């Protein structure tokens, strides 16, 4: 009889643990930071917000000083963010964003940009440059991606 009671208590403890773990892992049970209205709630809601695309118009045109004669790149760039405040920061500081991107584009090696890896490297560098500017003026990076919606080299 004692074994049956002990087994029943053990099963109840395991079931209660499984239920508690399920609530905790699925988010049905608020964590301490969430219950206090902390940054965790804002971070999760920002992650789940639909992306906003910011087109940087007009297209960027830059000349390369390397290679056989003058070479140019013209590209259209869009940014993605899930934070509505980032668009305001980008718009308010568009001259700094455009300057940073033009300087970055004009410093590239055209031979490297012909390969997909070169474009990916440029994309990562552009993202870092824009995130630095946004962080400088808003305190957060906020930009998730840089997208080349057009890329022409001549």
N, C-alpha and C positions, 0 to 999 in steps of 0.2 A: 504494500500500500504506500509506503514512504517513497518507493522508487517511482510510482505513478505520479504522485504529487510533485516530486522533484522534476520529473520529465515534463509535466504540464507547466510548471513555473519556468523551466528553461525554454520551452517552446514559446511561451508568452513574452519572455524577455527578447528572444530573437525576432519575433514578429514586430514587437514595439520598436526595436532597433532598426529593422528594415523600413518600417513606415516613417520613422524620424529621418532616416537617411534619404528616403525618396522625397520627402517634403523639402529637405535642405538642398538637395542637388537639383531639383526642378525649379527652385525659387519660390515655391508656394509658401514657404516659411521665411519671413524677412530676416536678414542678418542684422547685426548691430548697426553697422554703418547705414544700411538701408532704412532701418527703423528710425534712426536719428535724422534722416533726410540728408545724409552726407553726400560726398562726391560720387559714391558708387552708383547712386540712383541716376545722377546726371550723366555719368559715363555710359551706363547701360542704355539710357534713353538716346544718347547721342549715337551710340553704335547701331541702334535699331532704327533710327530715323532714316528715311529714304535719302539716297544721295542727291545732292544738288550739283548741277554742272554749271561752271562759270566759264564762259567763253572770253578769252583775252583777245579782243578785237582792237584794231585791225591786225592782220597777220604780221608775223615778225619776218624781217628781211635783214640778213647780215652778210657781210663780205668776209671771206677768208683771205689772209695774207700769205698763205702757203700754197705750194703747188705751182703748176704751169699757168701763169696768168691769173687774173682775178676769177674767183669762184664765189658763187652766192648760194645761200640757203634761204628758202622761204618756207615758213611753217605756220600752221594754225595750231594754237594750243588751247586746250580746255583743262580745267581743274575740277576735281571732285572733292566735296566736303559733305559732312553730315551735320555741321554746325552752322546755323543761319547767321551767326555773328561774324563768321569768317568772310562771307561775301561782302559784308559791310567794310571789314578791315581791308580786303583786297581792293575794293572800289575806292576807298579813301586814300590808299597808298599805291595806286596804279602806276604812277611814274617810277617809283622805286622798284616795283615788280618788273616793269618793262625794261628798265635800265639793267637790272640784274640779268635778265634773260638775254638781252641783246649782247651784253658783254660775254656771257657764257657761250652763246652761239658763235660769236666772232672769234673766240679763242679755240675753237675746235679744229681738229685735223680732218680735212675732207675725205682723206683715204679711209680713216677709221669710221666715219659716218656712213660710208657706203655699205658696211656690214650691219646686220641686225644687232649684233652685240654692241656696236658703237652707238647706235640709236638708243638702246636700252641703258647704256652708261650715261648718255646725255640726259635721258629721261630721269634717271636717279639723281644726277647732279642738279637738274632743274628743280626737282621736288625739294631737295635739301635747301637750295637757294631761296625758294619761295617760302618754305617753312621757317627759315631764319627771319625773313622779313615779317611774316605774320606774327611770329613769336615776339619779335622786337616791339611791335605796336599793340599786340593784344595779350601777350603773356602765354599764349598756347599755340601749338603748331597748326592744328585744325585742317590742313590740306591733306587728303588721303592719297590722291593720285595726280599725276600730270599725264595728259593724253595728247599725243600728236594726232590731230584730226586731218592734217595734210602735211606732207613733207616733200619738198622739191629742192633738188640740188642742181646747179647748172655751172 
